[in-house]
Amino acid sequence: MDRFMRASTRKKRDYLMDVALKLFVERGYEHVSVDDIIAATRTSKGTFYHYFEGKDEILHEIPRKQMELIQAWCSRTPSQVRSLESHVNRLMLDLAEALGAYRRLIRSWIALSMQNEGLKAAMEELKRTLYESLLRWLPEPGKAKMLTTAYFGTVMLWCTVEEETDLTERMREQLAWVWTGLRHNKEAEPILLEAERKGEHNMKVAIIGGGLAGLTAAAYLSEHQGIEGVLFERSPQLGGRAFTYEKAGFTLNYGAHAIYGIDRHTIGDLERELGLSFSSKQVDKRKVMYYKNDQLTPAPLDFVNLMRTELLNPFQKVRFVGEITAIIANIHNVRNYDTLGDYLAQSDADEDVKELWEHLVCSNFFITPEEARKVPGAVISDYYHNLFLSGRPVNYVLGSWAVITNQLKQKIELTSRWEIALREGVDGIRYADRKFWLQTKTRELEFDRVIFAMPVQQVCKLLKDTPWEPFMAPYEDNTATEVMVYDIGLNRVVARPFSYISDMDNKLFISDVSATDHTLVPEGGQLLQGIAYLNDNFEGEDERKAYLDKKTEQMEALFDQHYPGWREATEVKRVSKKAMVSSVKNIASNRLLPNRIENVPFYFCGDGCQGKGELAERAFSSARLAAKAILEEMPQLQRA
């Protein structure tokens, strides 16, 4: 804080900060937005950004207050201190007491400091200040380091364990053990290690694929000392289809970084079990629109929008409410049909209701209406049962997928037992001497277990001409879900009539991504993402090219109609005419890969595998299942 700041200005800033911290404690840092802080303080967005660059900056208050306590402690002279030990203990307990009421917030602060350079620098400065201050009173670097490590290690343990504990009391307990060692005057001796018993060794695991699934599996396994491994990724970056890059101040994702039903999503398990920390914001349901027959109307996402929409007449709305109610109650008949098409063929619903079902499945499964009819009825029932029960149906991870992938990567790198091998694809695999031998262009390594975290088509290709090839035959003809993605970054907001519009006639939709996630654009900018559902049945490449060219024209016409002026305001444009959204299209003619296949000694995870949900959730959930299956093979770890 600027020490020359006027008293009235400082008072206003402190007020904003106090209210924000209170909201962080009550709701959790991840669930408080800048808009929430502005509403609670009854100020304007301009006022907030006058004092703070963003809500992350408010977290700088934590290390600042800790450093104030350290500075006050340092101001005492030796003549005022009766006992060195009690003087040091007083500092440690005062620091702990200052954090004791903010357990959930401190967890977020520590996690964010791993990815935010400003918070990371503040954390390092706090550690350095504590160490140097202790060194003034205890001029032995080893002992000062031990106390510093004990303090931050105790805080870390306290804020990440499941059970509620008192930080001050836990700090007392840790200090008792620390001083037992510090009271000895002898030089520190090397620690004793039990000799490795014959036949015992760490389990070595290879994970092939550095997308969301591979990173998740590696993060879970990296927590256990009995496991070491290598994460292989052929490309130069991690994340797979969740890869993010920046251009001209815009953050572009290969596909939407949306989470469907976040309050019932597997990502909540990851956040709790792996100590992840991220923020999200819900799409404004009142600004989600459908476009049909040259008419805009609200999408029937909830009761309010259902009453306002003109897609259905009153009788049809009653029918659709009944359909939703049956889905929520888990008694909808679609569960008993092989496909949505089979159900709709037998249904006595009006054609508008049937079309709405098709379009909902198109939107959530990213496929054309023809293929929406091929989605298994049980899959639809489970998916919408979960989604309709959600209080937060569509959320964006603020800051893009990189917020998640960076934390998973950092968790893996915290241990020296794991290697992340970028630009190193696995070209072959064989079994010999009770080991799996993986060959890359530069080396051959042996492993005890192997997890495939890659598209199913690539798994089948890698296992070709191996003893396991016949068992992969049921999955080798699986088709992927592909869409056209058309991103435009604008140097100004050209229009913001809605956050999402779906053209039901042409099977296109546009999301105003920056309307929900402001972190992706420079000041005053706008980021739009258009997606077209694609057919994949063509007689030749010329027919495919003509089809894609037509989709491009339709997309640009939709931009022209609803975002006039976008062409002149475009700073960044990216068109991916065949972007893979999921490695396996979840239709009846495809088979999702199980986590384990009988007679195949490998584990499988990814969005083409069996798991909870669709798209990213299936990648997360299947990876979690694969990692936990390996951990169950190590009962000694479960007892630890």
ABEGO torsion letter per residue (X at the ends): XBAABBAAAAAAAAAAAAAAAAAAAAAEAAABBAAAAAAAAGBBAAAAAAABABAAAAAAAAAAAAAAAAAAAAABBAAABABAAAAAAAAAAAAAAAAAAAAAAAAAAAAAAAABAAAAAAAAAAAAAAAAAAAAABBBAAAAAAAAAAAAAAAAAAAABABBBBAAAAAAAAAAAAAAAAABABBBBBBBBBBBBBGBBBBBBBBBEABAAAAAAAAAAAABAABBBBBBBABABBGEAABBBBBGGBBBBBEBABBBGAAABAAAAAAAAAGBBBBBBBBBAAABBBBBGGBBBBBBABAAAAAABAABBAAAAAAAAAAAAAAAAGABAAAABABAAAAAAABABBAAAAAAAAAAAAAAAGBBAAAAAABBAAAAAAAAAAAAABABABBBBBGEAAAAAAAAAAAAAABAABBBBBGBBBABBBBBGGBBBBBBAABBBBBABBBBBBBAAAAAAAABGBAAAAAAAAAAABBBBBBBBBBBBBABBABBABABBBBAAAGBBBBBAAAABAAABBBGBBBBBBBBBBBABBABAAAAAAAAAAAAAAAAAAAAAABBGAAAABABBBBBABBBABABBBBAABBBBBABBBGBABBBBEAABBEBEBEAAAAAAAAAAAAAAAAAABAAAAAX
